[in-house]
Amino acid sequence: MITQNTNTVDESWMIFIEILSDEFTAKTGFGVYAHITPVDVGQAYQQYRLRNAPMRRFVRDYVRHYV
């Protein structure tokens, strides 16, 4: 069971980074790491996991804060 949970978190993490990078690219023409550090990405992911919001909405609001 632990492995399945870890795989779900890993998949969620990868999707989060992809959506975050896509949103930054769409808004600015540059990917996520041109704007924030990998540590900031990790903190954003933790914030997302604590909130009960859809991933795309969270990312859209997060990017809006930086653009």
URNORPE-V959812 format. One record per pair of residues at least 12 apart in sequence whose ideal C-beta (glycine too) atoms are under 10 Angstrom apart, sorted by the first residue. I is the first residue (numbers start at 1). J is the second residue. D is the distance in whole Angstrom. If there is no record, write none. Layout:
<<I;J;D> <I;J;D>>
This chain:
<<9;45;10> <9;49;9> <12;45;8> <12;48;9> <12;49;8> <12;55;8> <13;41;9> <13;42;9> <13;45;6> <13;48;10> <13;49;10> <15;55;7> <15;56;10> <16;41;8> <16;42;10> <16;44;8> <16;45;5> <16;48;6> <16;49;9> <16;55;6> <16;58;9> <16;59;7> <17;31;10> <17;32;7> <17;33;10> <17;38;10> <17;41;7> <17;42;10> <17;44;10> <17;45;8> <17;59;10> <18;32;9> <18;59;10> <19;32;10> <19;48;10> <19;55;6> <19;56;6> <19;58;9> <19;59;5> <19;60;9> <19;63;10> <20;32;5> <20;33;10> <20;35;10> <20;36;9> <20;41;7> <20;44;7> <20;45;8> <20;48;9> <20;55;9> <20;58;9> <20;59;5> <20;60;10> <20;62;7> <20;63;7> <21;33;8> <21;34;10> <21;35;10> <21;41;9> <21;59;10> <21;63;10> <22;56;10> <22;59;8> <22;63;10> <23;56;8> <23;59;5> <23;60;6> <23;61;10> <23;62;8> <23;63;4> <23;64;9> <23;66;10> <23;67;9> <24;36;8> <24;59;9> <24;62;10> <24;63;6> <24;66;8> <24;67;8> <25;63;10> <26;60;10> <26;63;9> <27;60;9> <27;63;6> <27;64;8> <27;66;9> <27;67;5> <28;63;8> <28;66;9> <28;67;6> <32;44;9> <32;59;10> <32;63;9> <32;66;10> <35;63;8> <35;66;6> <35;67;8> <36;62;9> <36;63;10> <36;66;7> <40;62;10> <40;66;9> <44;58;8> <44;59;8> <44;62;6> <44;63;10> <44;65;10> <44;66;10> <45;58;10> <47;62;8> <48;62;8>>
